[in-house]
Amino acid sequence: MIITLSDLLSGIRDRKALLGIVDTPERTEAMRNKGCNRTPKKRVMLARVDARARDAGVEPLKAYF
């Protein structure tokens, strides 16, 4: 059986609604990986991604590194 991404996302939204899960910035922040166990290599990569986004005039994704 083949399922499209839009069908998958629709199903996820429906299940979240049934469970009463509401996406809020506070909930998202609580679930965000705080990066305590990141390797030095991953921290450098995230810093580069952040710098490139800023150089391009794009708001970088929130990341802990």
C-alpha positions as a Markdown table, in Angstrom:
| # | Residue | x | y | z |
|---|---|---|---|---|
| 1 | Met | 0.0 | 0.0 | 0.0 |
| 2 | Ile | 1.3 | 3.4 | -0.9 |
| 3 | Ile | 0.4 | 6.4 | 1.2 |
| 4 | Thr | 1.2 | 10.0 | 0.3 |
| 5 | Leu | 2.8 | 12.4 | 2.7 |
| 6 | Ser | -0.3 | 14.6 | 2.8 |
| 7 | Asp | -2.4 | 11.6 | 3.7 |
| 8 | Leu | 0.1 | 10.7 | 6.4 |
| 9 | Leu | 0.1 | 14.2 | 7.9 |
| 10 | Ser | -3.7 | 14.4 | 7.7 |
| 11 | Gly | -3.9 | 11.1 | 9.7 |
| 12 | Ile | -1.4 | 12.5 | 12.3 |
| 13 | Arg | -3.4 | 15.7 | 12.7 |
| 14 | Asp | -6.6 | 13.7 | 13.1 |
| 15 | Arg | -5.1 | 11.4 | 15.8 |
| 16 | Lys | -3.6 | 14.4 | 17.6 |
| 17 | Ala | -7.1 | 16.0 | 17.7 |
| 18 | Leu | -8.7 | 12.8 | 19.0 |
| 19 | Leu | -6.1 | 12.7 | 21.8 |
| 20 | Gly | -6.5 | 16.4 | 22.6 |
| 21 | Ile | -2.9 | 17.2 | 21.7 |
| 22 | Val | -2.5 | 20.9 | 20.9 |
| 23 | Asp | 0.7 | 22.2 | 19.4 |
| 24 | Thr | 1.8 | 25.3 | 21.2 |
| 25 | Pro | 5.2 | 27.0 | 21.4 |
| 26 | Glu | 5.5 | 25.9 | 25.0 |
| 27 | Arg | 4.8 | 22.3 | 24.2 |
| 28 | Thr | 7.2 | 22.3 | 21.3 |
| 29 | Glu | 9.9 | 23.8 | 23.5 |
| 30 | Ala | 9.4 | 21.2 | 26.2 |
| 31 | Met | 9.9 | 18.4 | 23.7 |
| 32 | Arg | 12.9 | 20.0 | 22.0 |
| 33 | Asn | 16.2 | 18.2 | 22.3 |
| 34 | Lys | 18.3 | 20.3 | 24.6 |
| 35 | Gly | 21.6 | 19.0 | 23.1 |
| 36 | Cys | 23.2 | 17.8 | 26.4 |
| 37 | Asn | 24.7 | 14.8 | 24.7 |
| 38 | Arg | 25.7 | 16.3 | 21.3 |
| 39 | Thr | 29.1 | 15.5 | 20.0 |
| 40 | Pro | 31.5 | 18.4 | 19.3 |
| 41 | Lys | 31.3 | 17.7 | 15.6 |
| 42 | Lys | 27.5 | 18.1 | 15.7 |
| 43 | Arg | 27.8 | 21.3 | 17.7 |
| 44 | Val | 30.1 | 22.8 | 15.0 |
| 45 | Met | 27.7 | 21.7 | 12.3 |
| 46 | Leu | 24.7 | 23.3 | 14.0 |
| 47 | Ala | 26.7 | 26.5 | 14.5 |
| 48 | Arg | 27.6 | 26.6 | 10.7 |
| 49 | Val | 23.9 | 26.0 | 9.8 |
| 50 | Asp | 23.0 | 28.9 | 12.1 |
| 51 | Ala | 25.6 | 31.2 | 10.6 |
| 52 | Arg | 24.6 | 30.4 | 7.0 |
| 53 | Ala | 21.0 | 31.1 | 7.8 |
| 54 | Arg | 21.9 | 34.5 | 9.3 |
| 55 | Asp | 24.2 | 35.3 | 6.3 |
| 56 | Ala | 21.3 | 34.5 | 4.0 |
| 57 | Gly | 18.9 | 36.8 | 5.9 |
| 58 | Val | 16.8 | 33.9 | 7.1 |
| 59 | Glu | 15.7 | 33.4 | 10.7 |
| 60 | Pro | 17.6 | 30.3 | 11.9 |
| 61 | Leu | 15.9 | 27.4 | 13.4 |
| 62 | Lys | 16.1 | 27.3 | 17.2 |
| 63 | Ala | 18.8 | 24.9 | 18.2 |
| 64 | Tyr | 20.9 | 24.2 | 21.3 |
| 65 | Phe | 24.6 | 23.7 | 20.5 |
